[in-house]
Every structure is written in structure tokens, then in C-alpha cells.
């Protein structure tokens, strides 16, 4: 491992990586970091020594790198627009991927054209995606980001929270005659999704009356063909076992995206991700955008003991980007057990947070400027060069002499000036990355998402952890199944620790 005692001079000339496509360009400027050229060389050597190149090829060739669940990790196959064969246990999975995509395409065309009718013969105007985690966060983020491309598509709504308020507030704005529900769950064992699906079905049948009408208003997305709790339903659009939930927006889980923006734009989203996949797979490490971003993160997390990573998109359409990658990063790399089964003795995945840039400036940038918590490597998604000014101020800061001159110019002097002076000084030298794109369209958004996916993968390889399981999530489900039956009666509970017993009994006593 590296030590964090390098001279924190800026690199010169500015390191900039530019990716050009016919759909737009992406520029990554990582010059505003506490690194030198020697540090970058050492980071690339570290990536090589930890087997990043080998692991990358294992993923792209269908090896079961998610060894704890005995699965390949092939979200990259879902967006394989070149149709290059991808083998899993000797079988090319690409034809199966294309079969699902074709089914999605036909369904989207029927709904968007008005050919798919509700039970009263009216066209679908609203789509409600019922899911949680990866079945919600990805589609929600993408449909918000690509609102300008939604012309001609139904309005989309997302319900994830088991708190009935979420579903109730959504349904209050809808008509059963023109609403389509997408029930999105890999196994149909997620309690939040099942509960919300049942609520939606009950609301629908209060008006429709006939259970047979459900087939025109409910679609299930699953790995095993489960319908909505035995309700007659069209054949679900399968998504495949080697697709992790937090990487599933590229699969049939993206049906709400395709319905909203059109299947042609959904294909462009896939194409942008595939473009980034090719860049990641074929570009030397030192010029490889996901690798560079990943290793800069390693530098701060493991050499500066940084514990957070801020995502600050300066584009309101991307306001859900940070929330999406909270799951993507923290569920992937929030691990303390190595692939060998031993506990790590170094930091792994960071806390990911963020808000749209200018909102953040008026909320938490104070901490970034003058706080004691390091928030390094805060990538900012930018659309306009004028919006780079906050990043410049984070780098430059304000010296004591500069602050003194400002205060003198405002008429202060003597004791009053000296009292205020320390509060007006900014150390600067706060590290940031700037990621600038020419236009937020489906292709560029797909590329940006894939870029961060691969960054997460590289960091997991360097930390020697499995980025593709989520046993902490599974533990929560198991514990919930044990407690849920205890809530069915009014009898006091004494089967847990005193704190948990007290909480459960308080809820029982005071519930409506």
C-alpha cells in the first residue's frame, strides 16, 4: 500500500482525458488533486499489481467473479450492441439478451402508440413502477435525467417505500382506466414490493371489479416467471440471473425507462454504456477514465483516510445521480471481508452523498471549504464552463493577505479587522474532479453511468472484495421475516434483547 506523505503539488500540465463520440464528448479533468506524476505512476502500478487487468477480462468473458453467489457479472452483456458473443458456461448469452430486448420493444410500441388498451378501451397515460433498490433507483434516476426525451410517452411514477403514504399519494393522482403497473422484483420475495403490489391491485379492482381486467394493467418483471400473486398477467419480461439488482436498469427492469423515453432512446442509453465498456476494456490503465477515477479514490480513502465521496451534478436533470450511486457504490464496496475470507485492515467503500451543485453551494459547501472532514475527489457534472468557478474556489481558497486587503477595502481596521480576519481565510487545496459533457442525452448518460460502474469494480478489485453480492441486505430481510409475525398479535414480545423488545412493544401499544 502507498503512504499519504507525497508532496501535494498540482500536476502540470493539467491532466485531462477526453472521450469523443458522434453523440457528444466527455472531458475528465483530474488536475485539481493532491497528487504528483510519481503518485499517478505508483497508483497505476498498484492497479496492475492487484490484478485489475486480469479481473476486467474475467468479467467481460463471463467468468463467475461473483463467487459467493456462483454467478457471472454481465450487465455489460445487456448493452452489448456489437453482438460480440459473451459466453457463460460455454453458452452465448447475447441471443437471449436480444430476445428480451425485442419483447420490450414490441410492448413499448404497443403502449406508446395506444394499441395497448386498458379494460375500458382507453390508452395508457400513466405507468407506475413498483419496486425498491435496484428495481427503483436506476429507472427513477434515468427517467428524471432524460425528461426532455419523454415526448409521446406515458407519465411515469415510482413507488418504493412500504409506508402506505407513498402509494396513496401516487394513486390519488391516477385513473385505474389508464394506469399500467410494472411490478419489478427479481424473486418476488421483497416485502416492500409485494405489499405495494397488493395495494395497487386492491385499488385497481375497487373500480375495475373484474379480476380478468388485471391482465391489461399489470406487468411483472422477474427472474422466474412469477405473476402478481397469482393474478392473471401477461407473460413477465424476464431479466436474468447474472444481473445484479443495482446494475439492472439495462435489463427488463428498464421497461419504465423505455416506455417513458421510447425504445429507440433506450437503445441509445445502452449504446452509450457499451461505448464506455469498450473504452474501459481496451484503453491502457493510465488513460482509462474509470481506472483513473477509481485509483484517485483509492489514494484518498487509503492514504488520507477519507471516508466520503461527493457527487455534485451541476445539471438539475441529474438530481438523482448521487442517490443512485449511493446504492451502486455502498452496496458494492461496503464490505470488510476479502475474497479469501479474512477481515481487511484498510478502509474500503466510502460514504457517497451529494446534491445538485448550486443547491449544495447554499447548503453544505461551507463544510467542504472550511470543515475538518475531508470530502475529496468530488466529481462535478458540468454543462457550462462558467459553472467551474466553485471548483476553482475550492482549489484556490483565500490567503490571509488577500482576506486582509478585502477587509481593509471594506473599511475595517485595527482590532475589528484582526477579530474577523481568521474567519475569512480559506486554506484551499481541496481536491476535486471535473467531469464535463457537451449535452445530456441518452448516449452520454449511459456512458456516465457505465463509467461509475467500472470505477466501483476497479476499487473492489484493488481492495480484494466481491463487489457483486450484498449479504447485509439479505440479513435485513431475514431479520424482518422473524419480527413480522410477532407484530400480528397484541401480546407483548420478550424474545429479543431488551431494546428490541421495548421498541416492538411500544409499536404494538400505540399503533392505530
C-alpha positions in Angstrom: 0.0 0.0 0.0 1.0 3.6 -0.6 1.7 6.2 2.1 0.0 9.5 2.0 3.0 11.7 2.6 3.6 12.8 -1.0 4.2 16.4 -1.8 0.7 17.7 -2.6 1.7 19.8 -5.6 -0.7 20.1 -8.5 0.2 18.2 -11.7 1.4 20.3 -14.5 0.4 20.4 -17.3 -3.2 19.7 -16.4 -4.2 16.1 -16.8 -7.3 15.9 -18.9 -8.9 12.9 -20.5 -11.3 13.5 -23.4 -13.7 10.9 -24.9 -15.2 11.9 -28.2 -18.3 10.4 -29.9 -20.8 11.4 -32.6 -23.3 11.9 -29.7 -21.2 14.2 -27.6 -18.0 14.5 -25.8 -16.9 13.8 -22.2 -14.0 15.6 -20.6 -12.4 14.5 -17.3 -10.1 17.0 -15.6 -8.4 15.5 -12.6 -5.7 18.2 -12.3 -7.2 19.6 -9.0 -6.0 16.7 -6.9 -3.3 16.2 -4.2 -1.1 14.2 -6.5 2.1 14.3 -8.5 3.1 12.5 -11.6 5.0 10.0 -9.5 1.9 9.4 -7.4 -0.1 8.6 -10.5 2.6 6.2 -11.7 2.5 4.4 -8.4 -1.3 4.2 -8.4 -1.2 2.6 -11.9 1.4 0.2 -10.7 -0.8 -0.7 -7.7 -3.8 -1.3 -10.1 -1.6 -3.7 -12.2 -0.2 -5.5 -9.2 -3.7 -6.0 -7.7 -4.8 -7.7 -11.0 -7.2 -5.1 -12.4 -6.5 -6.1 -16.0 -7.0 -9.8 -15.4 -10.2 -9.2 -13.4 -11.5 -6.9 -16.1 -11.1 -9.6 -18.7 -12.7 -12.2 -16.4 -15.8 -10.1 -16.1 -16.1 -9.4 -19.8 -15.6 -13.1 -20.7 -18.3 -14.4 -18.4 -16.3 -15.9 -15.5 -18.2 -16.2 -12.3 -16.4 -13.4 -10.4 -19.4 -13.2 -8.0 -18.1 -16.4 -6.4 -20.2 -16.1 -3.2 -23.4 -16.5 -5.3 -21.7 -18.5 -8.1 -22.7 -16.0 -10.8 -21.2 -14.2 -13.7 -21.4 -10.4 -13.6 -22.7 -9.5 -17.0 -24.6 -6.3 -17.0 -22.1 -5.4 -19.8 -23.8 -8.1 -21.9 -27.1 -6.4 -21.6 -25.8 -3.4 -23.5 -23.5 -5.3 -25.9 -24.6 -3.5 -29.0 -21.9 -5.1 -31.1 -23.4 -8.5 -30.5 -20.0 -10.0 -29.8 -20.5 -13.4 -28.2 -20.4 -13.5 -24.4 -20.1 -17.0 -23.0 -21.4 -18.2 -19.7 -20.6 -21.9 -19.1 -19.9 -22.2 -22.9 -23.3 -20.7 -24.0 -23.5 -17.4 -25.7 -26.0 -15.2 -23.7 -26.3 -12.4 -26.3 -29.2 -14.0 -28.3 -31.1 -14.4 -25.0 -30.5 -10.7 -24.2 -31.7 -9.6 -27.6 -34.8 -11.8 -27.3 -35.7 -9.9 -24.1 -35.0 -6.5 -25.7 -37.2 -7.4 -28.7 -40.0 -8.3 -26.3 -39.5 -5.0 -24.5 -39.5 -3.1 -27.8 -42.8 -4.6 -29.0 -44.5 -3.9 -25.7 -43.3 -0.3 -25.7 -44.5 0.3 -29.2 -48.0 -1.0 -28.3 -48.3 1.1 -25.2 -46.8 4.3 -26.7 -48.9 4.0 -29.9 -52.1 3.5 -27.9 -52.6 0.0 -29.3 -52.4 -1.5 -25.7 -55.8 -0.6 -24.2 -57.0 -0.6 -20.7 -60.1 -2.6 -19.6 -62.4 0.2 -20.8 -60.7 0.6 -24.1 -58.7 3.7 -23.2 -55.0 4.1 -23.9 -52.4 4.0 -21.1 -51.4 7.5 -19.9 -49.6 6.7 -16.7 -47.1 3.9 -15.7 -46.3 3.1 -12.1 -43.1 1.3 -11.4 -43.4 -0.7 -8.2 -40.0 -1.8 -6.9 -37.3 -1.0 -4.5 -33.5 -0.8 -4.5 -32.1 -1.5 -8.0 -35.7 -2.0 -9.3 -36.4 1.6 -8.4 -33.3 3.8 -8.1 -31.9 3.2 -11.6 -35.2 3.7 -13.6 -36.1 6.7 -11.4 -32.7 8.4 -11.9 -32.7 7.8 -15.7 -36.3 8.9 -16.3 -35.6 12.1 -14.4 -32.4 12.7 -16.2 -34.0 12.2 -19.7 -37.3 14.1 -19.2 -36.6 16.1 -22.3 -36.8 12.9 -24.3 -40.2 11.8 -23.0 -42.4 13.3 -25.7 -45.1 10.9 -26.8 -44.6 8.6 -23.8 -46.7 8.0 -20.7 -46.0 9.7 -17.5 -44.0 7.6 -15.1 -44.4 7.2 -11.3 -42.2 5.3 -8.9 -43.4 3.7 -5.6 -40.8 2.0 -3.4 -41.5 2.8 0.2 -43.6 0.3 2.2 -45.0 3.3 4.1 -48.5 3.4 2.6 -48.3 7.2 2.1 -46.1 6.7 -0.9 -48.6 4.6 -2.8 -51.6 6.5 -1.6 -50.3 9.9 -2.7 -49.4 8.4 -6.1 -52.7 6.6 -6.7 -54.7 9.8 -5.7 -53.4 11.4 -9.0 -54.3 8.4 -11.3 -57.2 6.8 -13.0 -57.5 3.0 -12.9 -58.7 3.0 -16.5 -55.5 4.4 -17.9 -52.8 3.3 -15.5 -50.3 0.4 -16.1 -48.4 -1.1 -13.1 -45.0 -2.6 -13.5 -44.2 -4.9 -10.6 -40.4 -5.2 -10.6 -38.8 -7.7 -8.4 -36.2 -10.4 -9.2 -37.7 -13.1 -7.0 -41.0 -11.6 -5.7 -39.8 -12.1 -2.2 -39.2 -8.5 -1.3 -41.8 -7.5 1.2 -41.9 -3.8 0.3 -42.7 -4.6 -3.4 -45.2 -7.4 -2.6 -47.1 -5.2 -0.2 -47.2 -2.3 -2.6 -48.3 -4.6 -5.5 -51.2 -5.9 -3.4 -52.2 -2.4 -2.5 -52.2 -1.4 -6.2 -54.2 -4.4 -7.2 -56.8 -3.8 -4.5 -57.1 -0.1 -5.6 -57.5 -1.2 -9.2 -60.2 -3.8 -8.5 -62.2 -1.4 -6.5 -63.1 0.3 -9.8 -62.5 -2.5 -12.4 -64.3 -5.2 -10.3 -63.3 -8.0 -12.8 -60.0 -9.8 -11.9 -59.6 -10.6 -15.6 -59.0 -6.8 -16.2 -55.8 -7.0 -14.3 -54.1 -8.6 -17.3 -54.4 -5.2 -19.1 -53.0 -3.1 -16.3 -50.2 -5.2 -14.6 -46.9 -6.5 -15.9 -44.4 -8.4 -13.8 -40.6 -8.3 -14.2 -39.0 -11.3 -12.6 -36.3 -14.0 -13.0 -38.7 -16.9 -12.5 -42.0 -16.0 -14.2 -43.9 -15.1 -11.1 -47.1 -13.3 -11.8 -48.6 -10.7 -9.4 -49.6 -13.1 -6.6 -51.4 -15.5 -9.0 -53.3 -12.7 -10.7 -53.7 -13.3 -14.4 -51.0 -11.3 -16.1 -49.2 -11.0 -19.4 -46.0 -13.2 -19.5 -43.4 -11.3 -17.5 -40.4 -9.9 -19.2 -37.6 -11.9 -17.7 -34.3 -10.4 -16.5 -31.5 -12.8 -16.0 -29.8 -14.4 -13.0 -26.4 -12.8 -13.7 -27.9 -9.3 -13.5 -27.3 -7.7 -10.1 -30.2 -5.5 -8.9 -28.1 -2.3 -8.7 -26.9 -3.0 -12.3 -30.3 -4.0 -13.7 -31.6 -0.8 -15.3 -30.1 -2.1 -18.6 -32.3 -5.2 -18.4 -36.1 -5.5 -18.5 -36.1 -3.5 -15.2 -35.6 -0.6 -17.5 -39.0 -1.1 -19.1 -40.3 2.0 -17.4 -37.4 4.0 -18.9 -38.2 2.6 -22.4 -41.9 3.4 -22.1 -41.1 6.9 -21.0 -38.4 7.9 -23.5 -39.1 5.5 -26.3 -37.3 2.3 -27.1 -35.0 4.0 -29.7 -33.7 6.3 -26.9 -33.4 3.3 -24.6 -31.2 1.7 -27.2 -29.1 4.8 -27.3 -28.7 4.6 -23.5 -27.4 1.1 -24.0 -25.1 2.2 -26.8 -23.5 4.9 -24.6 -22.8 2.4 -21.9 -21.4 -0.1 -24.5 -19.1 2.7 -25.8 -17.8 3.2 -22.2 -17.4 -0.5 -21.8 -15.2 -0.7 -24.8 -13.1 2.3 -23.6 -12.7 0.6 -20.2 -11.8 -2.8 -21.7 -9.3 -1.7 -24.3 -7.7 1.5 -23.0 -4.4 1.4 -21.2 -4.8 2.0 -17.4 -3.2 5.4 -17.3 -5.6 6.8 -20.0 -8.6 4.8 -18.8 -11.2 7.1 -17.2 -12.8 4.6 -14.8 -9.4 3.3 -13.7 -8.1 6.9 -13.1 -11.2 7.8 -11.1 -11.0 4.6 -9.1 -7.3 4.9 -8.2 -7.8 8.6 -7.2 -10.5 7.4 -4.9 -8.1 4.7 -3.5 -5.5 7.4 -2.9 -7.7 9.5 -0.7 -9.5 6.6 1.1 -6.4 4.6 1.9 -3.7 7.3 2.1 -5.6 10.3 3.5 -8.2 8.2 5.5 -11.1 10.0 3.7 -14.4 8.3 4.4 -16.8 10.2 2.0 -17.1 10.7 -1.7 -19.3 13.6 -3.0 -21.2 13.5 -6.3 -22.3 17.0 -7.3 -24.1 17.2 -10.6 -24.4 20.8 -12.0 -27.4 19.7 -14.0 -30.9 19.6 -12.4 -32.0 16.7 -14.6 -29.3 14.6 -12.8 -30.6 15.4 -9.4 -31.0 11.6 -8.6 -27.5 10.7 -9.7 -25.9 10.7 -6.3 -28.8 8.8 -4.7 -28.4 6.1 -7.4 -24.7 5.7 -6.8 -25.2 5.6 -3.1 -26.5 2.1 -3.7 -24.2 1.4 -6.6 -21.1 2.2 -4.6 -22.0 1.5 -0.9 -23.8 -1.8 -1.6 -21.0 -3.0 -3.8 -17.9 -2.0 -1.8 -19.3 -1.6 1.7 -17.5 -4.8 2.7 -14.9 -5.8 5.3 -14.2 -9.4 4.2 -11.8 -10.1 1.4 -12.2 -12.7 -1.3 -10.0 -15.0 0.8 -12.4 -14.7 3.8 -10.2 -12.6 6.0 -11.0 -9.2 7.5 -9.4 -6.2 5.8 -7.0 -4.0 7.7 -7.7 -0.9 5.5 -10.7 1.2 4.6 -12.9 0.1 1.7 -16.1 1.7 0.2 -16.8 5.4 1.1 -20.0 7.0 2.1 -21.5 8.5 -1.1 -23.5 11.7 -0.9 -24.4 14.8 -2.9 -27.0 17.2 -4.3 -27.2 19.3 -7.5 -24.3 21.7 -7.4 -25.7 25.1 -6.8 -28.1 23.8 -4.2 -25.1 22.3 -2.4 -23.3 25.6 -2.5 -26.0 27.1 -0.4 -26.2 24.0 2.0 -23.0 22.0 2.7 -20.2 23.6 0.7 -19.2 25.5 3.8 -18.0 22.2 5.3 -16.0 21.5 2.1 -14.4 24.9 2.3 -13.6 25.2 6.0 -14.7 22.0 7.7 -12.4 19.4 9.3 -13.8 16.4 7.4 -12.1 15.6 4.1 -14.5 15.4 1.2 -12.0 14.7 -1.6 -12.4 13.8 -5.2 -15.9 15.3 -5.5 -16.7 14.9 -9.2 -18.9 17.6 -10.6 -21.1 17.0 -13.6 -20.9 20.3 -15.6 -22.7 21.7 -18.6 -21.2 25.2 -18.8 -17.6 26.4 -18.3 -18.9 29.2 -16.1 -20.0 26.6 -13.6 -16.4 25.6 -12.9 -16.0 28.6 -10.6 -16.9 26.8 -7.4 -14.3 24.2 -8.2 -11.7 26.9 -8.8 -12.6 28.5 -5.4 -12.1 25.1 -3.7 -8.7 24.8 -5.2 -7.5 28.4 -4.7 -9.0 29.4 -1.4 -8.2 32.8 0.1 -4.9 33.7 1.8 -4.5 35.8 5.0 -3.2 38.7 2.9 -6.0 38.5 0.4 -8.6 38.5 3.2 -6.8 41.4 4.9 -6.9 43.5 1.8 -10.6 42.8 1.3 -11.4 43.8 4.9 -9.4 46.9 4.6 -11.2 47.8 1.4 -14.5 47.4 3.2 -13.4 50.0 5.8 -12.3 47.7 8.7 -9.0 48.2 10.6 -7.3 47.5 13.9 -8.9 45.2 16.4 -12.1 44.8 14.4 -10.2 43.6 11.4 -8.0 41.2 13.3 -11.0 39.7 15.0 -12.8 38.9 11.8 -9.7 38.0 9.7 -9.2 34.3 10.7 -12.8 33.6 9.7 -12.3 35.0 6.2 -9.3 32.8 5.4 -9.7 29.7 3.2 -6.9 27.2 3.0 -8.0 26.0 -0.4 -6.2 23.0 -1.9 -9.5 21.0 -1.7 -9.3 18.2 -4.3 -12.0 17.9 -6.9 -12.5 16.1 -10.3 -14.4 17.9 -13.1 -16.4 15.8 -15.5 -17.8 17.9 -18.3 -20.1 16.7 -21.0 -21.4 18.6 -24.1 -25.0 17.5 -23.8 -27.0 15.3 -21.5 -28.7 12.8 -23.9 -29.4 9.1 -23.6 -26.0 8.1 -25.1 -23.9 10.3 -22.8 -26.0 9.4 -19.7 -25.4 5.7 -20.5 -21.7 6.4 -20.7 -21.5 8.3 -17.4 -23.4 5.5 -15.6 -21.1 2.8 -17.0 -18.1 4.9 -16.2 -19.0 4.9 -12.5 -19.9 1.2 -12.5 -16.5 0.4 -13.7 -14.9 2.7 -11.2 -16.6 0.8 -8.5 -15.4 -2.5 -10.0 -11.8 -1.4 -10.1 -11.8 -0.3 -6.5 -13.3 -3.6 -5.4 -10.5 -5.5 -7.2 -7.8 -3.4 -5.5 -9.5 -3.9 -2.1 -9.8 -7.7 -2.9 -13.5 -7.7 -2.1 -16.5 -9.1 -4.0 -18.4 -6.0 -5.3 -21.4 -8.0 -6.5 -23.0 -9.6 -3.5 -25.0 -7.9 -0.8 -25.3 -10.1 2.3 -26.0 -7.2 4.5 -29.2 -6.5 2.6 -30.1 -10.2 2.8 -29.6 -10.2 6.6 -32.1 -7.3 6.9 -34.7 -9.4 5.0 -34.1 -12.4 7.2 -34.5 -10.5 10.4 -37.6 -8.8 9.1 -39.2 -12.2 8.4 -38.6 -13.2 12.0 -40.1 -10.0 13.5 -43.0 -9.5 11.2 -45.2 -12.4 12.6 -44.6 -11.0 16.1 -46.4 -7.8 15.1 -49.6 -9.7 14.1 -50.8 -10.0 17.7 -51.1 -7.6 20.6 -49.2 -9.9 23.0 -46.0 -8.5 24.5 -42.8 -9.7 23.0 -39.9 -10.9 25.1 -37.9 -13.0 22.6 -35.2 -10.3 21.7 -32.8 -8.1 23.6 -34.4 -5.5 25.9 -34.1 -2.7 23.5 -35.7 -4.5 20.6 -38.4 -5.9 22.8 -39.2 -2.4 24.0 -39.4 -1.0 20.5 -41.7 -3.7 19.3 -44.0 -3.5 22.4 -44.2 0.3 22.1 -45.3 0.0 18.5 -47.9 -2.6 19.4 -49.3 -0.5 22.2 -49.6 2.7 20.2 -50.4 1.5 16.7 -53.8 2.6 15.3 
